[in-house]
Amino acid sequence: MTGPTILPLAGTLLAGGIGTLLFAAGLAKLRDHDGFLTTLAAYRLVPAALLESTAWALAGAETAVGATLLAGLAPLTAGLGAALLFAMFALAMAINLLRGRTNLSCGCLPGMASARLSWAAVARSALLAPASLLPALTGQPASLLLRYQALAAGACLLALALALSHLISATPAPEEHSA
């Protein structure tokens, strides 16, 4: 593979991973609206009168941006939307960490409800913001088949990363035996 061919493939891999992440997270928030509403309220960043509409808007935006990235439609608009979402998430988490509120749920990954706020989560969101723009900058592979394969591979890489993260967090520390 040559340089000009690999960049669109890499961008489409990113679109698959980021699109899947946002789509799955958005759907999870739509399915468990009350749970997401509780998480959003715990951050203490949105006035009570706006919580309900903000929760619906965030979940809807995540789902729509994720679907748009996965479909390969409007890559610049979808990339900007994803970057904005990730930047907002990083800022919201950082504000609460600076307030000393580390016991809050991250609220970012489906199936990881026990994930708590951390600087690693802030860094992850902060890094995903500019990465979301790469699919728009690199373009897409000319071959439709290659495009769909790259999207699927990106989704699979995300699933593997989430599974590994879950396994690492669920693995108990080895016990020490005294002699």
PyMOL CGO cylinders between C-alpha atoms (Angstrom):
from pymol import cmd
from pymol.cgo import CYLINDER

trace = [
    CYLINDER, 0.00, 0.00, 0.00, 1.30, 3.42, -0.86, 0.3, 1, 1, 1, 1, 1, 1,
    CYLINDER, 1.30, 3.42, -0.86, 1.14, 6.61, 1.23, 0.3, 1, 1, 1, 1, 1, 1,
    CYLINDER, 1.14, 6.61, 1.23, -1.85, 8.17, -0.53, 0.3, 1, 1, 1, 1, 1, 1,
    CYLINDER, -1.85, 8.17, -0.53, -3.82, 4.92, -0.14, 0.3, 1, 1, 1, 1, 1, 1,
    CYLINDER, -3.82, 4.92, -0.14, -3.05, 4.30, 3.53, 0.3, 1, 1, 1, 1, 1, 1,
    CYLINDER, -3.05, 4.30, 3.53, -4.17, 7.72, 4.80, 0.3, 1, 1, 1, 1, 1, 1,
    CYLINDER, -4.17, 7.72, 4.80, -7.80, 7.33, 3.69, 0.3, 1, 1, 1, 1, 1, 1,
    CYLINDER, -7.80, 7.33, 3.69, -7.79, 3.81, 5.11, 0.3, 1, 1, 1, 1, 1, 1,
    CYLINDER, -7.79, 3.81, 5.11, -6.44, 5.06, 8.47, 0.3, 1, 1, 1, 1, 1, 1,
    CYLINDER, -6.44, 5.06, 8.47, -9.00, 7.86, 8.51, 0.3, 1, 1, 1, 1, 1, 1,
    CYLINDER, -9.00, 7.86, 8.51, -11.81, 5.42, 7.79, 0.3, 1, 1, 1, 1, 1, 1,
    CYLINDER, -11.81, 5.42, 7.79, -10.56, 3.09, 10.56, 0.3, 1, 1, 1, 1, 1, 1,
    CYLINDER, -10.56, 3.09, 10.56, -10.79, 6.05, 12.94, 0.3, 1, 1, 1, 1, 1, 1,
    CYLINDER, -10.79, 6.05, 12.94, -14.26, 6.91, 11.65, 0.3, 1, 1, 1, 1, 1, 1,
    CYLINDER, -14.26, 6.91, 11.65, -15.33, 3.31, 12.32, 0.3, 1, 1, 1, 1, 1, 1,
    CYLINDER, -15.33, 3.31, 12.32, -13.97, 3.28, 15.86, 0.3, 1, 1, 1, 1, 1, 1,
    CYLINDER, -13.97, 3.28, 15.86, -15.10, 6.76, 16.85, 0.3, 1, 1, 1, 1, 1, 1,
    CYLINDER, -15.10, 6.76, 16.85, -18.44, 6.38, 15.08, 0.3, 1, 1, 1, 1, 1, 1,
    CYLINDER, -18.44, 6.38, 15.08, -19.12, 3.10, 16.87, 0.3, 1, 1, 1, 1, 1, 1,
    CYLINDER, -19.12, 3.10, 16.87, -18.10, 4.59, 20.22, 0.3, 1, 1, 1, 1, 1, 1,
    CYLINDER, -18.10, 4.59, 20.22, -20.42, 7.57, 19.86, 0.3, 1, 1, 1, 1, 1, 1,
    CYLINDER, -20.42, 7.57, 19.86, -23.29, 5.56, 18.37, 0.3, 1, 1, 1, 1, 1, 1,
    CYLINDER, -23.29, 5.56, 18.37, -23.15, 2.91, 21.11, 0.3, 1, 1, 1, 1, 1, 1,
    CYLINDER, -23.15, 2.91, 21.11, -22.76, 5.50, 23.89, 0.3, 1, 1, 1, 1, 1, 1,
    CYLINDER, -22.76, 5.50, 23.89, -25.64, 7.57, 22.52, 0.3, 1, 1, 1, 1, 1, 1,
    CYLINDER, -25.64, 7.57, 22.52, -27.95, 4.56, 22.21, 0.3, 1, 1, 1, 1, 1, 1,
    CYLINDER, -27.95, 4.56, 22.21, -27.08, 3.46, 25.75, 0.3, 1, 1, 1, 1, 1, 1,
    CYLINDER, -27.08, 3.46, 25.75, -28.00, 6.93, 27.04, 0.3, 1, 1, 1, 1, 1, 1,
    CYLINDER, -28.00, 6.93, 27.04, -31.26, 6.91, 25.07, 0.3, 1, 1, 1, 1, 1, 1,
    CYLINDER, -31.26, 6.91, 25.07, -32.17, 3.44, 26.39, 0.3, 1, 1, 1, 1, 1, 1,
    CYLINDER, -32.17, 3.44, 26.39, -31.37, 4.35, 30.01, 0.3, 1, 1, 1, 1, 1, 1,
    CYLINDER, -31.37, 4.35, 30.01, -32.48, 7.96, 29.93, 0.3, 1, 1, 1, 1, 1, 1,
    CYLINDER, -32.48, 7.96, 29.93, -33.16, 8.13, 33.68, 0.3, 1, 1, 1, 1, 1, 1,
    CYLINDER, -33.16, 8.13, 33.68, -29.71, 6.74, 34.49, 0.3, 1, 1, 1, 1, 1, 1,
    CYLINDER, -29.71, 6.74, 34.49, -28.05, 9.24, 32.16, 0.3, 1, 1, 1, 1, 1, 1,
    CYLINDER, -28.05, 9.24, 32.16, -30.15, 12.05, 33.62, 0.3, 1, 1, 1, 1, 1, 1,
    CYLINDER, -30.15, 12.05, 33.62, -28.89, 11.10, 37.10, 0.3, 1, 1, 1, 1, 1, 1,
    CYLINDER, -28.89, 11.10, 37.10, -25.27, 11.05, 35.88, 0.3, 1, 1, 1, 1, 1, 1,
    CYLINDER, -25.27, 11.05, 35.88, -25.68, 14.40, 34.13, 0.3, 1, 1, 1, 1, 1, 1,
    CYLINDER, -25.68, 14.40, 34.13, -27.25, 15.97, 37.24, 0.3, 1, 1, 1, 1, 1, 1,
    CYLINDER, -27.25, 15.97, 37.24, -24.39, 14.68, 39.40, 0.3, 1, 1, 1, 1, 1, 1,
    CYLINDER, -24.39, 14.68, 39.40, -21.90, 16.71, 37.36, 0.3, 1, 1, 1, 1, 1, 1,
    CYLINDER, -21.90, 16.71, 37.36, -23.63, 19.92, 38.59, 0.3, 1, 1, 1, 1, 1, 1,
    CYLINDER, -23.63, 19.92, 38.59, -22.91, 21.80, 35.37, 0.3, 1, 1, 1, 1, 1, 1,
    CYLINDER, -22.91, 21.80, 35.37, -26.40, 22.13, 33.91, 0.3, 1, 1, 1, 1, 1, 1,
    CYLINDER, -26.40, 22.13, 33.91, -29.23, 24.07, 35.61, 0.3, 1, 1, 1, 1, 1, 1,
    CYLINDER, -29.23, 24.07, 35.61, -32.00, 21.78, 36.87, 0.3, 1, 1, 1, 1, 1, 1,
    CYLINDER, -32.00, 21.78, 36.87, -34.53, 23.35, 34.50, 0.3, 1, 1, 1, 1, 1, 1,
    CYLINDER, -34.53, 23.35, 34.50, -32.39, 22.34, 31.49, 0.3, 1, 1, 1, 1, 1, 1,
    CYLINDER, -32.39, 22.34, 31.49, -31.35, 18.84, 32.59, 0.3, 1, 1, 1, 1, 1, 1,
    CYLINDER, -31.35, 18.84, 32.59, -34.07, 16.91, 30.75, 0.3, 1, 1, 1, 1, 1, 1,
    CYLINDER, -34.07, 16.91, 30.75, -33.63, 18.67, 27.41, 0.3, 1, 1, 1, 1, 1, 1,
    CYLINDER, -33.63, 18.67, 27.41, -29.82, 18.61, 27.72, 0.3, 1, 1, 1, 1, 1, 1,
    CYLINDER, -29.82, 18.61, 27.72, -29.84, 14.86, 28.37, 0.3, 1, 1, 1, 1, 1, 1,
    CYLINDER, -29.84, 14.86, 28.37, -31.99, 14.20, 25.30, 0.3, 1, 1, 1, 1, 1, 1,
    CYLINDER, -31.99, 14.20, 25.30, -29.91, 16.57, 23.17, 0.3, 1, 1, 1, 1, 1, 1,
    CYLINDER, -29.91, 16.57, 23.17, -26.56, 15.05, 24.19, 0.3, 1, 1, 1, 1, 1, 1,
    CYLINDER, -26.56, 15.05, 24.19, -27.73, 11.46, 23.69, 0.3, 1, 1, 1, 1, 1, 1,
    CYLINDER, -27.73, 11.46, 23.69, -29.31, 12.36, 20.36, 0.3, 1, 1, 1, 1, 1, 1,
    CYLINDER, -29.31, 12.36, 20.36, -26.23, 14.24, 19.19, 0.3, 1, 1, 1, 1, 1, 1,
    CYLINDER, -26.23, 14.24, 19.19, -23.93, 11.35, 20.13, 0.3, 1, 1, 1, 1, 1, 1,
    CYLINDER, -23.93, 11.35, 20.13, -26.13, 8.87, 18.28, 0.3, 1, 1, 1, 1, 1, 1,
    CYLINDER, -26.13, 8.87, 18.28, -26.52, 11.08, 15.20, 0.3, 1, 1, 1, 1, 1, 1,
    CYLINDER, -26.52, 11.08, 15.20, -22.83, 12.00, 14.95, 0.3, 1, 1, 1, 1, 1, 1,
    CYLINDER, -22.83, 12.00, 14.95, -21.83, 8.36, 15.43, 0.3, 1, 1, 1, 1, 1, 1,
    CYLINDER, -21.83, 8.36, 15.43, -24.25, 7.19, 12.74, 0.3, 1, 1, 1, 1, 1, 1,
    CYLINDER, -24.25, 7.19, 12.74, -23.04, 9.91, 10.37, 0.3, 1, 1, 1, 1, 1, 1,
    CYLINDER, -23.04, 9.91, 10.37, -19.40, 8.90, 10.87, 0.3, 1, 1, 1, 1, 1, 1,
    CYLINDER, -19.40, 8.90, 10.87, -20.28, 5.24, 10.31, 0.3, 1, 1, 1, 1, 1, 1,
    CYLINDER, -20.28, 5.24, 10.31, -22.23, 6.07, 7.16, 0.3, 1, 1, 1, 1, 1, 1,
    CYLINDER, -22.23, 6.07, 7.16, -19.35, 8.13, 5.79, 0.3, 1, 1, 1, 1, 1, 1,
    CYLINDER, -19.35, 8.13, 5.79, -21.67, 11.06, 5.18, 0.3, 1, 1, 1, 1, 1, 1,
    CYLINDER, -21.67, 11.06, 5.18, -20.59, 14.67, 5.72, 0.3, 1, 1, 1, 1, 1, 1,
    CYLINDER, -20.59, 14.67, 5.72, -17.22, 13.70, 7.24, 0.3, 1, 1, 1, 1, 1, 1,
    CYLINDER, -17.22, 13.70, 7.24, -16.26, 17.29, 8.08, 0.3, 1, 1, 1, 1, 1, 1,
    CYLINDER, -16.26, 17.29, 8.08, -19.56, 18.05, 9.81, 0.3, 1, 1, 1, 1, 1, 1,
    CYLINDER, -19.56, 18.05, 9.81, -19.53, 14.71, 11.64, 0.3, 1, 1, 1, 1, 1, 1,
    CYLINDER, -19.53, 14.71, 11.64, -15.88, 15.17, 12.59, 0.3, 1, 1, 1, 1, 1, 1,
    CYLINDER, -15.88, 15.17, 12.59, -16.52, 18.66, 13.93, 0.3, 1, 1, 1, 1, 1, 1,
    CYLINDER, -16.52, 18.66, 13.93, -19.54, 17.39, 15.87, 0.3, 1, 1, 1, 1, 1, 1,
    CYLINDER, -19.54, 17.39, 15.87, -17.53, 14.54, 17.37, 0.3, 1, 1, 1, 1, 1, 1,
    CYLINDER, -17.53, 14.54, 17.37, -14.63, 16.85, 18.24, 0.3, 1, 1, 1, 1, 1, 1,
    CYLINDER, -14.63, 16.85, 18.24, -17.03, 19.25, 19.95, 0.3, 1, 1, 1, 1, 1, 1,
    CYLINDER, -17.03, 19.25, 19.95, -18.66, 16.43, 21.94, 0.3, 1, 1, 1, 1, 1, 1,
    CYLINDER, -18.66, 16.43, 21.94, -15.31, 15.03, 23.08, 0.3, 1, 1, 1, 1, 1, 1,
    CYLINDER, -15.31, 15.03, 23.08, -14.03, 18.50, 24.02, 0.3, 1, 1, 1, 1, 1, 1,
    CYLINDER, -14.03, 18.50, 24.02, -17.21, 19.14, 26.08, 0.3, 1, 1, 1, 1, 1, 1,
    CYLINDER, -17.21, 19.14, 26.08, -16.87, 15.77, 27.80, 0.3, 1, 1, 1, 1, 1, 1,
    CYLINDER, -16.87, 15.77, 27.80, -13.20, 16.41, 28.62, 0.3, 1, 1, 1, 1, 1, 1,
    CYLINDER, -13.20, 16.41, 28.62, -14.03, 19.86, 30.00, 0.3, 1, 1, 1, 1, 1, 1,
    CYLINDER, -14.03, 19.86, 30.00, -16.96, 18.58, 32.11, 0.3, 1, 1, 1, 1, 1, 1,
    CYLINDER, -16.96, 18.58, 32.11, -14.81, 15.82, 33.60, 0.3, 1, 1, 1, 1, 1, 1,
    CYLINDER, -14.81, 15.82, 33.60, -11.85, 18.16, 34.23, 0.3, 1, 1, 1, 1, 1, 1,
    CYLINDER, -11.85, 18.16, 34.23, -14.07, 20.71, 36.00, 0.3, 1, 1, 1, 1, 1, 1,
    CYLINDER, -14.07, 20.71, 36.00, -15.38, 18.03, 38.35, 0.3, 1, 1, 1, 1, 1, 1,
    CYLINDER, -15.38, 18.03, 38.35, -11.93, 16.58, 38.98, 0.3, 1, 1, 1, 1, 1, 1,
    CYLINDER, -11.93, 16.58, 38.98, -10.67, 20.06, 39.86, 0.3, 1, 1, 1, 1, 1, 1,
    CYLINDER, -10.67, 20.06, 39.86, -13.61, 20.34, 42.26, 0.3, 1, 1, 1, 1, 1, 1,
    CYLINDER, -13.61, 20.34, 42.26, -12.34, 17.13, 43.89, 0.3, 1, 1, 1, 1, 1, 1,
    CYLINDER, -12.34, 17.13, 43.89, -15.37, 15.14, 42.73, 0.3, 1, 1, 1, 1, 1, 1,
    CYLINDER, -15.37, 15.14, 42.73, -13.73, 11.88, 41.63, 0.3, 1, 1, 1, 1, 1, 1,
    CYLINDER, -13.73, 11.88, 41.63, -16.56, 9.59, 42.76, 0.3, 1, 1, 1, 1, 1, 1,
    CYLINDER, -16.56, 9.59, 42.76, -18.76, 10.43, 39.77, 0.3, 1, 1, 1, 1, 1, 1,
    CYLINDER, -18.76, 10.43, 39.77, -19.46, 8.00, 36.98, 0.3, 1, 1, 1, 1, 1, 1,
    CYLINDER, -19.46, 8.00, 36.98, -17.59, 8.84, 33.81, 0.3, 1, 1, 1, 1, 1, 1,
    CYLINDER, -17.59, 8.84, 33.81, -20.77, 8.19, 31.84, 0.3, 1, 1, 1, 1, 1, 1,
    CYLINDER, -20.77, 8.19, 31.84, -18.80, 7.77, 28.65, 0.3, 1, 1, 1, 1, 1, 1,
    CYLINDER, -18.80, 7.77, 28.65, -18.65, 4.11, 27.72, 0.3, 1, 1, 1, 1, 1, 1,
    CYLINDER, -18.65, 4.11, 27.72, -21.52, 1.66, 27.41, 0.3, 1, 1, 1, 1, 1, 1,
    CYLINDER, -21.52, 1.66, 27.41, -21.08, -1.34, 29.68, 0.3, 1, 1, 1, 1, 1, 1,
    CYLINDER, -21.08, -1.34, 29.68, -18.59, 0.52, 31.86, 0.3, 1, 1, 1, 1, 1, 1,
    CYLINDER, -18.59, 0.52, 31.86, -20.97, 2.10, 34.39, 0.3, 1, 1, 1, 1, 1, 1,
    CYLINDER, -20.97, 2.10, 34.39, -18.44, 1.60, 37.16, 0.3, 1, 1, 1, 1, 1, 1,
    CYLINDER, -18.44, 1.60, 37.16, -15.84, 3.78, 35.39, 0.3, 1, 1, 1, 1, 1, 1,
    CYLINDER, -15.84, 3.78, 35.39, -15.10, 6.82, 37.52, 0.3, 1, 1, 1, 1, 1, 1,
    CYLINDER, -15.10, 6.82, 37.52, -13.76, 10.23, 36.63, 0.3, 1, 1, 1, 1, 1, 1,
    CYLINDER, -13.76, 10.23, 36.63, -10.01, 10.31, 36.16, 0.3, 1, 1, 1, 1, 1, 1,
    CYLINDER, -10.01, 10.31, 36.16, -7.41, 12.35, 34.41, 0.3, 1, 1, 1, 1, 1, 1,
    CYLINDER, -7.41, 12.35, 34.41, -6.95, 9.37, 32.07, 0.3, 1, 1, 1, 1, 1, 1,
    CYLINDER, -6.95, 9.37, 32.07, -10.61, 9.74, 30.99, 0.3, 1, 1, 1, 1, 1, 1,
    CYLINDER, -10.61, 9.74, 30.99, -10.05, 13.47, 30.44, 0.3, 1, 1, 1, 1, 1, 1,
    CYLINDER, -10.05, 13.47, 30.44, -6.94, 12.72, 28.36, 0.3, 1, 1, 1, 1, 1, 1,
    CYLINDER, -6.94, 12.72, 28.36, -8.81, 10.07, 26.33, 0.3, 1, 1, 1, 1, 1, 1,
    CYLINDER, -8.81, 10.07, 26.33, -11.59, 12.51, 25.46, 0.3, 1, 1, 1, 1, 1, 1,
    CYLINDER, -11.59, 12.51, 25.46, -9.10, 15.31, 24.77, 0.3, 1, 1, 1, 1, 1, 1,
    CYLINDER, -9.10, 15.31, 24.77, -7.17, 13.06, 22.37, 0.3, 1, 1, 1, 1, 1, 1,
    CYLINDER, -7.17, 13.06, 22.37, -10.32, 11.81, 20.65, 0.3, 1, 1, 1, 1, 1, 1,
    CYLINDER, -10.32, 11.81, 20.65, -11.36, 15.40, 19.83, 0.3, 1, 1, 1, 1, 1, 1,
    CYLINDER, -11.36, 15.40, 19.83, -8.64, 16.09, 17.23, 0.3, 1, 1, 1, 1, 1, 1,
    CYLINDER, -8.64, 16.09, 17.23, -8.63, 12.43, 16.13, 0.3, 1, 1, 1, 1, 1, 1,
    CYLINDER, -8.63, 12.43, 16.13, -12.29, 12.91, 15.15, 0.3, 1, 1, 1, 1, 1, 1,
    CYLINDER, -12.29, 12.91, 15.15, -11.24, 15.40, 12.49, 0.3, 1, 1, 1, 1, 1, 1,
    CYLINDER, -11.24, 15.40, 12.49, -8.79, 13.05, 10.74, 0.3, 1, 1, 1, 1, 1, 1,
    CYLINDER, -8.79, 13.05, 10.74, -11.40, 11.17, 8.68, 0.3, 1, 1, 1, 1, 1, 1,
    CYLINDER, -11.40, 11.17, 8.68, -12.46, 14.48, 7.11, 0.3, 1, 1, 1, 1, 1, 1,
    CYLINDER, -12.46, 14.48, 7.11, -8.84, 15.44, 6.39, 0.3, 1, 1, 1, 1, 1, 1,
    CYLINDER, -8.84, 15.44, 6.39, -7.73, 12.11, 4.92, 0.3, 1, 1, 1, 1, 1, 1,
    CYLINDER, -7.73, 12.11, 4.92, -10.75, 11.37, 2.77, 0.3, 1, 1, 1, 1, 1, 1,
    CYLINDER, -10.75, 11.37, 2.77, -12.13, 7.88, 2.23, 0.3, 1, 1, 1, 1, 1, 1,
    CYLINDER, -12.13, 7.88, 2.23, -10.85, 4.94, 0.19, 0.3, 1, 1, 1, 1, 1, 1,
    CYLINDER, -10.85, 4.94, 0.19, -12.11, 4.99, -3.40, 0.3, 1, 1, 1, 1, 1, 1,
    CYLINDER, -12.11, 4.99, -3.40, -13.33, 1.41, -3.12, 0.3, 1, 1, 1, 1, 1, 1,
    CYLINDER, -13.33, 1.41, -3.12, -16.70, 1.09, -1.39, 0.3, 1, 1, 1, 1, 1, 1,
    CYLINDER, -16.70, 1.09, -1.39, -15.79, -2.42, -0.22, 0.3, 1, 1, 1, 1, 1, 1,
    CYLINDER, -15.79, -2.42, -0.22, -12.51, -1.22, 1.29, 0.3, 1, 1, 1, 1, 1, 1,
    CYLINDER, -12.51, -1.22, 1.29, -14.37, 1.66, 2.97, 0.3, 1, 1, 1, 1, 1, 1,
    CYLINDER, -14.37, 1.66, 2.97, -16.85, -0.70, 4.65, 0.3, 1, 1, 1, 1, 1, 1,
    CYLINDER, -16.85, -0.70, 4.65, -14.09, -3.11, 5.64, 0.3, 1, 1, 1, 1, 1, 1,
    CYLINDER, -14.09, -3.11, 5.64, -12.16, -0.26, 7.27, 0.3, 1, 1, 1, 1, 1, 1,
    CYLINDER, -12.16, -0.26, 7.27, -15.27, 0.93, 9.13, 0.3, 1, 1, 1, 1, 1, 1,
    CYLINDER, -15.27, 0.93, 9.13, -15.93, -2.60, 10.39, 0.3, 1, 1, 1, 1, 1, 1,
    CYLINDER, -15.93, -2.60, 10.39, -12.28, -3.02, 11.38, 0.3, 1, 1, 1, 1, 1, 1,
    CYLINDER, -12.28, -3.02, 11.38, -12.42, 0.26, 13.31, 0.3, 1, 1, 1, 1, 1, 1,
    CYLINDER, -12.42, 0.26, 13.31, -15.53, -0.91, 15.14, 0.3, 1, 1, 1, 1, 1, 1,
    CYLINDER, -15.53, -0.91, 15.14, -13.84, -4.24, 15.94, 0.3, 1, 1, 1, 1, 1, 1,
    CYLINDER, -13.84, -4.24, 15.94, -10.72, -2.48, 17.24, 0.3, 1, 1, 1, 1, 1, 1,
    CYLINDER, -10.72, -2.48, 17.24, -12.91, -0.38, 19.53, 0.3, 1, 1, 1, 1, 1, 1,
    CYLINDER, -12.91, -0.38, 19.53, -14.70, -3.50, 20.80, 0.3, 1, 1, 1, 1, 1, 1,
    CYLINDER, -14.70, -3.50, 20.80, -11.35, -5.16, 21.51, 0.3, 1, 1, 1, 1, 1, 1,
    CYLINDER, -11.35, -5.16, 21.51, -10.07, -2.07, 23.34, 0.3, 1, 1, 1, 1, 1, 1,
    CYLINDER, -10.07, -2.07, 23.34, -13.22, -1.90, 25.47, 0.3, 1, 1, 1, 1, 1, 1,
    CYLINDER, -13.22, -1.90, 25.47, -13.04, -5.62, 26.26, 0.3, 1, 1, 1, 1, 1, 1,
    CYLINDER, -13.04, -5.62, 26.26, -9.38, -5.33, 27.25, 0.3, 1, 1, 1, 1, 1, 1,
    CYLINDER, -9.38, -5.33, 27.25, -10.13, -2.29, 29.42, 0.3, 1, 1, 1, 1, 1, 1,
    CYLINDER, -10.13, -2.29, 29.42, -12.97, -4.16, 31.11, 0.3, 1, 1, 1, 1, 1, 1,
    CYLINDER, -12.97, -4.16, 31.11, -10.78, -7.22, 31.72, 0.3, 1, 1, 1, 1, 1, 1,
    CYLINDER, -10.78, -7.22, 31.72, -7.97, -5.13, 33.18, 0.3, 1, 1, 1, 1, 1, 1,
    CYLINDER, -7.97, -5.13, 33.18, -10.31, -3.29, 35.54, 0.3, 1, 1, 1, 1, 1, 1,
    CYLINDER, -10.31, -3.29, 35.54, -12.03, -6.54, 36.60, 0.3, 1, 1, 1, 1, 1, 1,
    CYLINDER, -12.03, -6.54, 36.60, -8.85, -8.53, 37.24, 0.3, 1, 1, 1, 1, 1, 1,
    CYLINDER, -8.85, -8.53, 37.24, -8.14, -8.75, 40.98, 0.3, 1, 1, 1, 1, 1, 1,
    CYLINDER, -8.14, -8.75, 40.98, -4.65, -7.95, 42.18, 0.3, 1, 1, 1, 1, 1, 1,
    CYLINDER, -4.65, -7.95, 42.18, -2.56, -11.02, 42.99, 0.3, 1, 1, 1, 1, 1, 1,
    CYLINDER, -2.56, -11.02, 42.99, -2.50, -11.96, 46.65, 0.3, 1, 1, 1, 1, 1, 1,
    CYLINDER, -2.50, -11.96, 46.65, 0.72, -11.75, 48.60, 0.3, 1, 1, 1, 1, 1, 1,
    CYLINDER, 0.72, -11.75, 48.60, 1.79, -14.82, 50.53, 0.3, 1, 1, 1, 1, 1, 1,
    CYLINDER, 1.79, -14.82, 50.53, 3.97, -14.31, 53.56, 0.3, 1, 1, 1, 1, 1, 1,
    CYLINDER, 3.97, -14.31, 53.56, 6.68, -16.82, 54.24, 0.3, 1, 1, 1, 1, 1, 1,
]
cmd.load_cgo(trace, "trace")
